[in-house]
Amino acid sequence: MPELSLAERPHQSERPQSERAMIEIRDVTRSYGAFKALDDASLTIKEGEFFSLLGPSGCGKTTLLRMIAGFDNPTSGSIAVGGQPMDGIPANRRPTNMVFQSYAIFPHLNVEQNVAYGLKRLKLQGDEERRRVEEALAQVSLTGLGKRGATELSGGQRQRVALARALVMRPKVLLLDEPLSALDKKLREQMQVELRRLQQAVGITFVLVTHDQYEALAMSDRIAVMFGGKIAQVASPKEIYQRPVNRQVADFLGGMNFVKAEIVEENGASLVLDTLGFGRVRTDKPKAFVRNGGQATLGIRPERLRVLWDNATAKFEVAGKVVERHYFGEITHLIVEIPGLEKPLSVTETNDFGADDIPVGAPIRLAYDPEALVAMAD
Amino acid sequence: MMAIKRLLPGGWLSAYAFLYVAFLYLPVIFLPIFSINTAATPKFPLSGVTLKWYEDLPRTPALIDATWNSLIVGVSASVLSTVLGILAARSITRYRYPGRRAINGLIMAPLVLPEVIVAISMLLVMLQLGLSLSLFTVVLGHVLVCIPYSMTVLTSGFEGFDRSLEEASADLGESAFGTFRRVTLPMVMPAIISSLLVCFTISLDEFIIAFFLTGTEATLPIYIWGQLRFAAKLPGVLALGTLLLFASFLLMTIAEILRRRAASRTRNEGGLYA
């Protein structure tokens, strides 16, 4: 996770959200022969939203982005941008602009000429073109670098030029194809904050493609998690992280302990499950939960298990034995064997109270909040 | 003992390298040297230094004609083979299709075919087609030998052309033609000019095919060949040869510089240097 204080990070809910749909994707499939890069995907992206398409490589997220941009066409289904169907409309006549993964800065032009590239066709009056170029350069903090040649730029600067070149067109939607993947860690984290700020300032709908879950969690209003050409879950970062709909989503968004469970009772809003390690628990029934026989999986994030020191007790606790300990500076990662569980639990504990000194082999008790337990159908 | 051993490999290598370069360029160096000799026979020691052989060159009408012929053939052949080369190089670097490598191989093959055989075959074909031998038939022959060189230069310029540059242009509202004019063409222009120069140089120096396929109009190498029968004309030939040598050298150097520039330009380094 990027190390940023809350004050530094523009908060997800600061800007009022419009409920108007900006992009509507209806039953879109893209096949290459027998292979379906995108399989019957439907999605609505709202106006002014920072939306991320998150998934491993080959999940169809880039295919979807390229179809929104107009570089590729759906085999079936439809895409509308700003209420306008995009069928048959080529990329150069769409109200979208893209920041490419390679940035695609024109190497024979300087920064200014790159940014003004799309404006040239608009034949703007007087010095309107120059004014807009300068405004765009200021937005991405490149003021004064207009005459710099494209080949003399650092990676971070190239990325800013690509951003300015797209923003200067004042698109309805800005598409970003893994824009931070080529930057080193520190610059990437800085750019995450800047991108989010920029999006808040200009209020344009951003659609980001990424395989980095932290990037998606840190920047987005909503995230669509994709696997194998299908959209697995669409929700806010918090809900995706805390209430993943299945093991695949849970696994992709960081560590998660999975515990086999038996469904004892199911009703509209909650589930009662029997587990070996955690006993009988009652949890919220996720909206997307579809029962698959009598079995279910219970998930809990490693940081939601807390070490109970000395004689402290908690209403909900499990007892076991430390089998491994890994030190990570500010946290320690413990592997704890619980009698009855087929797999030991992963626990991350901050080092404030000496979790880094817990001896391997020592008995240990862990507290948990039943709220943190997520029921999954598979 | 140790010192000698340490020195020897370097010494041998240096000597070898020196002989290598001497072998390559010594004969060529005699050309300019004897071309400023006052005596008509190429023999050491030089009897004196003069530029009169050069001064005589523009006063030879047959030479002027041959120069014009060479220029016409060179320009036509280089333009034609570069246009054809662009189409083939674009297809081979941009698209993936079955037989791509085989086609590339076939296009490059004339490079290793014996030129005499190619020339005779072309002569037979031209005669079968009922074409009378002229500069036009020479141009056709030269296009055939130039295309492999043109392809080599152009593919190295087009290779690695980042497709996203053309997509970015379209994304910013530019039409297909506008994208070609504003992005593709400026980026590959150095490679195209380089190909033109290489083809022109090859055509200018080419002898065998021109010898078989020309009618009554001589190109420069054929004119030189004709002059060699007269011992008295030798210094003039040497002077002309020297000029051709320098022209070729200059053109090839410019071509190589442009080719390199094109190759580095099309490589969009993106975030590699992040």
Contacts between the chains, C-beta under 8 A, distances in Angstrom:
chain1	res1	chain2	res2	distance
A	69	B	171	6.2
A	70	B	170	7.9
A	70	B	171	7.9
A	71	B	167	5.7
A	71	B	170	7.8
A	71	B	171	7.9
A	90	B	170	7.2
A	91	B	167	7.1
A	91	B	170	4.5
A	91	B	171	5.4
A	92	B	170	4.7
A	92	B	171	7.2
A	92	B	172	7.7
A	92	B	173	5.0
A	92	B	174	5.9
A	92	B	175	6.1
A	93	B	173	7.5
A	96	B	171	7.6
A	97	B	171	5.9
A	97	B	172	6.9
A	98	B	167	7.7
A	98	B	168	7.3
A	98	B	171	4.9
A	100	B	164	4.6
A	100	B	167	7.2
A	100	B	168	6.0
A	101	B	164	7.6
A	101	B	270	7.4
A	102	B	162	6.0
A	102	B	164	5.3
A	102	B	268	5.8
A	102	B	270	3.4
A	102	B	271	7.0
A	103	B	268	7.9
A	103	B	270	5.4
A	103	B	271	6.5
A	104	B	162	6.4
A	104	B	164	4.1
A	104	B	165	5.1
A	104	B	167	6.9
A	104	B	168	3.9
A	104	B	268	6.6
A	104	B	270	7.6
A	105	B	268	7.2
A	106	B	165	6.4
A	106	B	168	7.5
A	106	B	169	7.8
A	106	B	183	6.2
A	107	B	187	7.1
A	107	B	265	5.4
A	107	B	268	6.3
A	108	B	186	4.9
A	108	B	187	5.8
A	108	B	265	6.5
A	117	B	169	7.2
A	117	B	172	5.3
A	117	B	174	7.7
A	117	B	182	7.6
A	118	B	172	3.3
A	118	B	173	5.0
A	118	B	174	7.4
A	121	B	173	5.3
A	121	B	174	6.5
A	121	B	178	7.4
A	122	B	173	7.8
A	151	B	269	7.8
A	154	B	273	6.6
A	154	B	274	7.2
A	155	B	270	8.0
A	155	B	271	4.5
A	155	B	272	7.6
A	155	B	273	5.6
A	155	B	274	2.8
A	156	B	274	6.8
A	158	B	270	7.1
A	158	B	271	6.7
A	159	B	271	7.2
A	165	B	168	7.8
A	165	B	172	6.9
A	166	B	171	7.8
A	166	B	172	7.8
A	169	B	172	6.5
A	169	B	173	7.1
A	181	B	271	7.5
A	182	B	270	6.2
A	182	B	271	2.3
A	182	B	272	7.2
A	182	B	274	4.9
A	183	B	271	6.4
A	183	B	274	4.7
A	184	B	274	5.8
A	187	B	274	6.9
